[in-house]
Amino acid sequence: MNENQKAKSRAVLNTFSQGQYKISLESYTFSGLDNQDVYQNLSMSKRAIRRLAKYQPPEEEYSIVQIKEAVNKLDEDLRVTFDDVQKTINVNPNTAKTFVGIIHNSIVQRLISGEVEIAI
């Protein structure tokens, strides 16, 4: 894997971790991205590294309700949790790849369209 891609991937992850990048129409942030196990899971996936390195904020954003509905169609162990008071999406090592799917809208698009597949 290209070291440049890994560096870009880490920079994007840090930007999300610091709350500078937000997701959904309601501007939710992510928590848990600074967990070493989360980073380890993402760094072991070439696809996750590639997607993070190429990340651009989406032109079309989904509402948090649509994202929640999509996430709830996943197996329970792949679901991120939502804190509506703090407006955060909590990521743990098991849900690290779900985070990547959400930021690329791919998980939401697939689940809304009925193509329930999370191969990240």
C-alpha positions as CSV (number, residue, x, y, z in Angstrom):
1,M,0.0,0.0,0.0
2,N,1.3,3.4,-0.9
3,E,2.7,5.3,2.1
4,N,1.2,8.5,0.7
5,Q,-2.3,7.0,0.7
6,K,-1.8,5.9,4.3
7,A,-0.7,9.4,5.3
8,K,-3.8,10.9,3.6
9,S,-6.0,8.4,5.2
10,R,-4.7,9.2,8.6
11,A,-5.1,12.9,8.0
12,V,-8.7,12.5,7.0
13,L,-9.3,10.3,10.0
14,N,-7.8,13.0,12.3
15,T,-10.0,15.6,10.7
16,F,-13.1,13.6,11.5
17,S,-11.8,12.8,15.0
18,Q,-11.3,16.5,15.7
19,G,-14.9,17.2,14.5
20,Q,-13.9,19.4,11.6
21,Y,-15.7,17.1,9.1
22,K,-19.3,16.5,9.9
23,I,-21.9,14.1,8.4
24,S,-25.6,14.4,7.6
25,L,-27.8,17.4,7.1
26,E,-27.8,17.8,10.9
27,S,-24.0,18.1,11.1
28,Y,-23.2,15.1,13.3
29,T,-19.6,14.4,14.3
30,F,-17.9,11.1,15.1
31,S,-16.5,9.9,18.4
32,G,-14.2,7.0,19.0
33,L,-12.0,7.5,15.9
34,D,-9.0,8.2,18.1
35,N,-9.2,4.7,19.6
36,Q,-6.1,2.8,18.6
37,D,-8.1,-0.4,17.9
38,V,-10.4,1.5,15.5
39,Y,-7.4,2.9,13.7
40,Q,-5.8,-0.6,13.6
41,N,-9.0,-2.1,12.0
42,L,-9.1,0.6,9.3
43,S,-5.4,0.4,8.6
44,M,-5.7,-3.3,7.9
45,S,-8.2,-2.7,5.1
46,K,-6.9,-1.6,1.8
47,R,-10.3,-0.5,0.7
48,A,-10.8,1.6,3.9
49,I,-7.4,3.3,3.4
50,R,-8.2,4.0,-0.2
51,R,-11.6,5.5,0.6
52,L,-10.3,7.6,3.4
53,A,-7.4,8.9,1.3
54,K,-9.8,9.9,-1.5
55,Y,-12.4,11.4,0.8
56,Q,-14.2,14.5,-0.4
57,P,-17.2,15.9,1.5
58,P,-20.3,14.8,-0.3
59,E,-22.4,17.1,-2.4
60,E,-25.6,15.4,-1.4
61,E,-26.0,14.6,2.3
62,Y,-28.6,12.4,3.8
63,S,-30.6,13.2,6.9
64,I,-29.6,11.6,10.2
65,V,-32.9,9.7,10.1
66,Q,-32.0,8.1,6.8
67,I,-28.6,7.2,8.0
68,K,-30.1,5.6,11.2
69,E,-32.6,3.6,9.1
70,A,-29.8,2.4,6.9
71,V,-27.5,1.4,9.8
72,N,-30.4,-0.4,11.6
73,K,-30.6,-2.8,8.6
74,L,-27.1,-4.0,9.3
75,D,-26.2,-6.9,11.6
76,E,-26.3,-5.6,15.1
77,D,-22.5,-5.9,15.6
78,L,-21.8,-3.6,12.7
79,R,-24.1,-0.8,13.8
80,V,-22.6,2.5,15.0
81,T,-24.6,4.2,17.9
82,F,-26.1,7.6,17.7
83,D,-26.1,10.3,20.5
84,D,-28.8,12.7,19.4
85,V,-28.1,15.1,22.4
86,Q,-24.4,15.5,21.6
87,K,-25.0,15.0,17.8
88,T,-22.3,12.4,17.6
89,I,-22.0,9.0,16.0
90,N,-20.0,6.6,18.2
91,V,-17.5,4.3,16.4
92,N,-15.8,1.3,18.0
93,P,-13.4,-1.3,16.5
94,N,-16.3,-3.5,15.3
95,T,-18.0,-0.6,13.5
96,A,-14.9,1.1,12.0
97,K,-15.7,-0.1,8.5
98,T,-19.4,1.1,8.9
99,F,-18.0,4.6,9.6
100,V,-16.2,4.4,6.2
101,G,-19.4,3.4,4.5
102,I,-21.3,6.2,6.1
103,I,-18.9,9.0,5.2
104,H,-19.0,7.8,1.6
105,N,-22.8,7.6,1.6
106,S,-22.3,4.1,0.1
107,I,-23.9,2.3,3.0
108,V,-26.9,4.7,3.0
109,Q,-27.4,4.5,-0.7
110,R,-27.2,0.7,-0.8
111,L,-29.5,0.2,2.1
112,I,-32.1,2.7,0.9
113,S,-32.0,1.0,-2.5
114,G,-32.3,-2.5,-1.0
115,E,-28.7,-3.6,-1.9
116,V,-27.8,-4.6,1.6
117,E,-24.1,-5.3,1.3
118,I,-21.3,-4.0,3.5
119,A,-18.1,-5.1,1.8
120,I,-15.6,-2.4,2.9
